[in-house]
Amino acid sequence: MNNRRQQIPNEIERWISEQEADEQAVYRQLWVETGELPTPAQDITDDELNEAYAAVSSVLFEDGNHNKLKNRNPGQIAGRISRLTYWAAAAMVTIAVSLGYIFFITGTVDVNAANGEQISYVFSDGSSVDLNSGSSISFRRSFSSSERHVTLYGEAFFEIEGDSRPFIVETHNAVVRARGTSFNVRSRSDHAEDETSVVLSDGEIEFFPRARPDNSVFLKPGQLSKLRELSERPTDPEEATVERFLAWRKGGLFFNDQPLELIFSEIERRFDARIEANPQSIKDQRFSVLYSSPESAERILRDICEENMLTMNVIGENRFEIF
């Protein structure tokens, strides 16, 4: 890349300097990566400029997403900087979308693992997360100067880089506070017996209810703690076989004395499957499951049915009937 392409025009630089501090570096990097943008005719009209702005906005933002660029008035911007400069800025934003930089604009990053998928993600600080099927995390694109905060729904394994800022994982009912450590968090809220459970692999973590940060417990490696929906304090840390709780990372499955309804829900997420159980009372039966390596949904369900004297029919691709 030559120097001409790396140089940012003064008017563009002024526009960038007016943006949020954590966005400025992104815009500058976009300019460097894409080079000088082609310019429109000098006689571009205000109507054309506004039309271009509307087009960019419709690509970037959904209705009701009230963030900075969505709320700006194109005429006000055009009056503050030249039409040519604004066109270039809008083009930079459009390029950002094509390069996958959209999360820098909207302010929040959402990472989702769909049913039947497991994905990994590396944060800006070098920490990483593995997301189980049907799970998601949400966080600000730039961690604050005081903490690194992530909201989790589902199940995830975190490996946290050491930092003076605590790494905080928040679920629907609990909070995990850590620094340099690795741990597994499971938290769902679609079943009466769902809970937030934490298993620590390495380091130390603090675990407490969202509404009662004073009621915390501290875990050491190899320990497990749980928090039920209406509990005011997590269970006392107990010894756990960490490898079992991490079996999902290798395609396995582990449940200890859980209702079949909860187990069936996990199998549906893991394999993007559909399980119909009749009568419904079947789902109340409790069962323990351990598969240390990958197995098919059909094989797992046949084993469960055999142990519980149930019958299973395959009624379609990844669709099962149990009675």
Order of alpha helices (4+ residues) and beta strands (2+ residues): alpha-alpha-alpha-alpha-alpha-alpha-alpha-alpha-beta-beta-beta-beta-beta-beta-beta-beta-beta-beta-beta-beta-beta-alpha-beta-alpha-beta-beta-alpha-beta-beta
